[in-house]
Each structure stands twice: as C-alpha cells, then as structure tokens.
Amino acid sequence: MQKKKTNCRHRAVGVFVAIWWIFLGPACAQPDKEVPYSTVATHKITYQIVAHGAVEASGNLALRPRANGEVIAIHARRGDSVKNGALIASLDDGRQQQDLREAKLEHEIAKLQLATGHDQPRAGMNSLESIEILERRLDLAALKVERMEAHIRDCEIRAPIAGKLLSVNMDVHQFVFGPSPFSAGSTVAEIIEDSDYLVTFMLDEVSVARIANGQVCSIRFDAIPSLKATGGIDYIGPVSREPGKQGQFPVSVRFNTASQLIKPGMSAKVEIVIGVSDGLAVPISSIHYSNDISTVLVLDASGVAHAREVTLGIDDMEYVEVSSGLKEGDRIVANQH
C-alpha cells in the first residue's frame, strides 16, 4: 500500500514536470530570456477569519415611572444622547411636596419638644423615660421626611444608563402608571447603550472550530473606513439551526467605542486572527497542486528548474508558509500568467 502511494506521488510529480516543460520549458531553454523567479525568505503571515455582519445595540432598556402621575415636562427627545441619571421627564409632584412640608414641620416640632423635654419631664414620668419617648418621636419624624423626599424623587424619570433614546412614548398632561402587583407600569421611553455594540454573523463549521469565547478581534466599518474598533467574541451558537444553512453557526462579537458615528444597522467587517507565522514563505501563486501534492519549481545554479514537493502551513491569501521542502535563499519560478 505504501509502495502504491509512493508510485502515485512520483507519477503526479512527473505529470506536473511534463506540463511545466510544455509551457515554460522553451522559455528556460533560451539563454537570452530570464525566467521570472522569487527568492524564498522569511515573511510574517497572519491567518485570519473574515466575516461580515451588521452592528446592533447590545440591548435596550424600557423606562418606567416609579409612581403614578401626570407628565408635566419632557426634557429629552427621541434620538438624544443622555448621560447616566439624566432627567428624561417630570411628573406632577404637588401632593408630594405638600406631604414633605408637613413632614418637615413635624420634624421641627419633635426637635423643639426634645430640647424642652430635658427641663420639663412629662407628668407621671421620670426625666429619662420622657427623653426616650421624645427621641423616638424625633427619629420617626426624620424617617418620614426621608420617605417624602423619596416620593418626590419617584416623580422624576431618569436615564438608568448612558445611552441614546430609542423612543419617547409619552406626552405632556398624559397620566402614566408606576409598578403595581398587576403591572410593571407604563413604558414611557426606551434607551440603548451608545457605546456598547454587537456584530452578529454566520460562520461555517470549520471556522467555528477554530475560535473561542473571549477571543480578540478587529472590527471595521464600511461607512467609516478610518475607524477601527477592538472587541471580543461574545457568543458562539451551540447548534446550527438556520433553515437552508446547514453547517453555519451564529457568532456575536461585542465591542465598545466612544465614537458617536457608530449606529445600529451599519455594515461591519470582523477580522479574527487565528495564527501568526514568521517562518519561510512563498507567494501562493507559485504553488502548484496535483492529487493533494504541493510542488514548486526550484531553479538550480545553472538556471534549470526542478520540481520539488513542499509542505505548506497557514496563508494570508498572498503568501503561504512553507514548513519543509525549501530553504532560505532558494529561487522558485514565479507563476506564469
């Protein structure tokens, strides 16, 4: 079996040499016509997977009020970029403001009673018992003030994250509802993070086997050629379920950028580096293939070409790594087109 395989290999090389001689032999035989050649040298090769997809927002949040109330002011519009905590809308807080004033008045009275209670104990109580009661009353009054202030803050609808408003679904004088045991409340706006994005695309099963979650990759944008972002693989689909796309798996890359030019829906190219080599390399165009055998034509000192089998490694679509069969300085015949 081994002898038969060796004979096939020799026949394949012989066929290649015969074909080469028919087309290139005459040129090599003419001493006044130099055969184009390349010199084998070290060359950095970066093997990478390239995929194309669309930019997506990493997620959007629904904004809901924390209290029932009438909208009295809207401070941001759809498409606005807002900071974390930015005021989006205000609800009528007239009743809450009145409750706060009353709570503060009760607190001031409790402080005054405590101050005078040290000198005038209540009837039937000793001085220590009277002071303890007044101190508890003051603490309760302070808690009530804090609770009323929180109710006023509940009348403010603020951005929970820095991002861009995807929608604003309320109008001035509209009554909106906060959460209840039966409902999550009115959705008054939606916000997306404008610095955290995803690019989702499909990869074949061979490529998917070579990548891993967290692997670093580069992202470029068709609409903004000068902009380059760095991200990482965020998701690799465990199963290929796309109808009509057997062997194709969904992959998502997450990246962060402060650029305001990036928008969901933009086309993006993702480059995932799989391997890097600094060894000997030759132009891919100089390789000849026959029956799974790779060969090149090597020129000897007299300028005569000889076919030589080589073992190949990774490539970058222009050069290919040669792990055996050649040495640095060898001259190989360039492809003839």
Buried (B, 14 or more C-beta within 10 A) or exposed (E): EEEEEEEEBEEBBEEBBEEBEEEBEEBBEEEEEEBEBBEBEEBEBEBBBBBEBEBBBBEBBBBBBBBBBBBBEBBBEEEBBBEEEBBBBBBBBEEBBEBBEEBBEBBEEBBEBBEEBEEEBBEEEEEEEBBEBBEEBBEEBBEBBEEBBEBBEBBBBBBEBBBBBBBBBBEEEBEBBBBEEEEEBBBBBBBBBBBBBBBBBBBBEEBBEEBEEEBEBBBBBEEBEEEEBEBBBBEBBEEBEEEEEEEBBBBBBBBEBEEEEBBBEBEBBBBBEEEEBEBBBBBBBBBBEBEEBBBBBBBEEEEEBEBBBBEBBBBBEEBBBBEEBBEEEBBBBBBEE
